Amino acid sequence: MVRSTAMTIMLVVVLASSGGLGAVRIATANLNRFGCGGTDCRDARLSELARILCQYDVVACQEVMRASEGGRKCYGCAGATCQVDKLLQLMDVASGVEWLCRLSSVFRYGTRYEHCAILYNSSVVTGTGREGTVNEIPDSPVFDVRPPFWASYRAG
């Protein structure tokens, strides 16, 4: 795989699912200011990223940027839907299955609005509706910047 400054796959873990349904492939990705414009706004760059990420079933991403706290627009993409939406569409095409996304609440520091995202292959896993940040769990440490985002999924 060619090293890219716009995305780094940090860790890949393969977990056996219960009930003999096979394995769920899980990855994490630092998308490095994804949505801030630049190379990630080009379709060729998004297509490359989609081809890599859709090799997994669940991908936890950090550094998903927005132009405003509640905004759907990314920086540098005036009038366009969020790059995550475009990425999911390209992952659908590349894999032949529907990909969905869960976004964390926004983290704001300075002028930056950032989310964590969990992208998942809807033919392999199903969201249970349980999700949040570590800061919402009683007696957990409090994170001022980038609290870990979690979500619960069921294989099959």
C-alpha positions as CSV (number, residue, x, y, z in Angstrom):
1,M,0.0,0.0,0.0
2,V,1.3,3.4,-0.9
3,R,1.8,5.6,2.2
4,S,-0.5,8.6,2.1
5,T,-0.5,11.7,4.2
6,A,-4.2,12.0,4.0
7,M,-4.9,8.7,5.6
8,T,-3.0,6.3,7.8
9,I,-4.4,2.9,8.7
10,M,-3.2,2.5,12.3
11,L,-4.4,-0.9,13.5
12,V,-6.2,-3.9,12.1
13,V,-7.8,-6.5,14.4
14,V,-9.8,-9.5,13.2
15,L,-12.4,-10.8,15.7
16,A,-14.3,-14.0,15.5
17,S,-18.0,-13.3,15.8
18,S,-20.3,-15.4,17.9
19,G,-22.7,-17.9,16.4
20,G,-20.3,-19.1,13.7
21,L,-21.1,-16.2,11.3
22,G,-17.4,-15.7,10.4
23,A,-15.1,-12.9,11.1
24,V,-15.6,-9.2,11.4
25,R,-12.7,-7.2,10.0
26,I,-12.1,-4.0,12.1
27,A,-9.7,-1.2,11.3
28,T,-8.9,2.3,12.7
29,A,-7.9,5.2,10.4
30,N,-6.6,8.6,11.1
31,L,-8.0,10.5,8.2
32,N,-5.8,13.5,8.9
33,R,-8.0,16.6,8.7
34,F,-10.5,14.9,6.4
35,G,-12.9,17.5,5.1
36,C,-10.5,20.4,5.3
37,G,-10.2,20.6,1.5
38,G,-7.1,19.8,-0.4
39,T,-6.5,16.3,-1.7
40,D,-9.5,14.7,0.1
41,C,-11.8,16.8,-2.0
42,R,-10.7,15.2,-5.2
43,D,-12.8,12.2,-6.4
44,A,-9.6,10.2,-7.3
45,R,-8.4,10.6,-3.8
46,L,-11.7,9.6,-2.3
47,S,-11.9,6.6,-4.6
48,E,-8.5,5.4,-3.5
49,L,-9.5,5.8,0.2
50,A,-12.9,4.0,-0.5
51,R,-11.1,1.0,-2.1
52,I,-8.8,0.6,0.9
53,L,-11.4,1.1,3.7
54,C,-14.1,-1.2,2.2
55,Q,-11.7,-4.2,2.6
56,Y,-12.8,-4.1,6.3
57,D,-16.2,-4.4,7.9
58,V,-16.0,-1.7,10.6
59,V,-13.6,1.3,10.4
60,A,-13.2,3.7,13.3
61,C,-12.0,7.1,12.0
62,Q,-10.7,10.2,13.6
63,E,-10.1,13.8,12.4
64,V,-13.4,14.1,10.4
65,M,-13.7,17.9,10.1
66,R,-16.7,20.2,9.7
67,A,-17.0,23.9,8.8
68,S,-19.4,24.6,11.7
69,E,-20.6,22.8,14.8
70,G,-23.9,21.6,13.3
71,G,-22.8,21.8,9.7
72,R,-22.9,19.2,7.0
73,K,-20.4,21.1,4.9
74,C,-16.7,20.4,5.1
75,Y,-14.0,23.1,4.9
76,G,-13.2,24.0,1.3
77,C,-16.2,22.2,-0.1
78,A,-18.7,25.1,-0.4
79,G,-22.1,23.9,-1.5
80,A,-21.1,20.2,-1.4
81,T,-22.3,17.5,0.9
82,C,-19.9,16.3,3.5
83,Q,-16.9,14.3,2.2
84,V,-18.0,11.4,4.5
85,D,-21.2,11.1,2.5
86,K,-19.2,11.0,-0.8
87,L,-16.8,8.5,0.7
88,L,-19.7,6.2,1.8
89,Q,-21.2,6.4,-1.7
90,L,-17.8,5.4,-3.2
91,M,-17.4,2.5,-0.7
92,D,-20.9,1.3,-1.7
93,V,-19.8,1.2,-5.3
94,A,-16.4,-0.4,-4.6
95,S,-17.8,-3.1,-2.4
96,G,-21.3,-3.7,-3.9
97,V,-22.9,-3.3,-0.4
98,E,-24.3,-0.5,1.6
99,W,-22.0,1.3,4.0
100,L,-23.4,3.4,6.9
101,C,-21.8,5.8,9.3
102,R,-22.2,6.9,12.9
103,L,-20.7,10.3,13.9
104,S,-19.7,11.3,17.4
105,S,-20.8,14.6,18.8
106,V,-18.6,17.5,17.7
107,F,-15.4,18.3,19.5
108,R,-14.4,21.9,19.3
109,Y,-11.0,23.4,19.9
110,G,-10.2,26.8,18.6
111,T,-11.9,27.2,15.2
112,R,-11.9,23.4,14.5
113,Y,-15.0,21.3,14.6
114,E,-14.1,17.6,14.6
115,H,-15.9,14.3,14.9
116,C,-15.0,10.6,15.2
117,A,-16.8,8.4,12.7
118,I,-17.5,4.7,12.6
119,L,-18.1,3.4,9.1
120,Y,-19.6,0.0,8.8
121,N,-20.6,-2.6,6.2
122,S,-24.4,-3.0,6.7
123,S,-24.4,-6.5,5.3
124,V,-21.9,-7.8,8.0
125,V,-22.9,-5.8,11.1
126,T,-25.9,-4.1,12.5
127,G,-25.8,-1.2,14.9
128,T,-27.6,-1.8,18.2
129,G,-28.3,1.9,18.8
130,R,-26.0,2.1,21.7
131,E,-23.2,4.7,21.3
132,G,-21.5,7.6,23.0
133,T,-18.3,8.9,24.3
134,V,-16.3,7.7,27.2
135,N,-17.1,10.9,29.0
136,E,-20.7,9.7,29.3
137,I,-19.8,6.5,31.2
138,P,-20.0,6.9,35.0
139,D,-16.6,6.9,36.8
140,S,-14.6,7.0,33.5
141,P,-11.8,9.5,33.1
142,V,-12.8,12.8,31.5
143,F,-11.2,13.7,28.2
144,D,-11.1,17.4,27.3
145,V,-9.9,16.7,23.8
146,R,-11.1,13.9,21.5
147,P,-13.0,11.7,24.0
148,P,-13.0,8.1,22.7
149,F,-16.2,7.4,20.7
150,W,-17.8,3.9,21.0
151,A,-20.7,2.2,19.4
152,S,-22.2,-1.3,19.8
153,Y,-22.8,-3.6,16.8
154,R,-24.1,-7.1,16.2
155,A,-22.6,-9.4,13.6
156,G,-25.1,-10.8,11.0
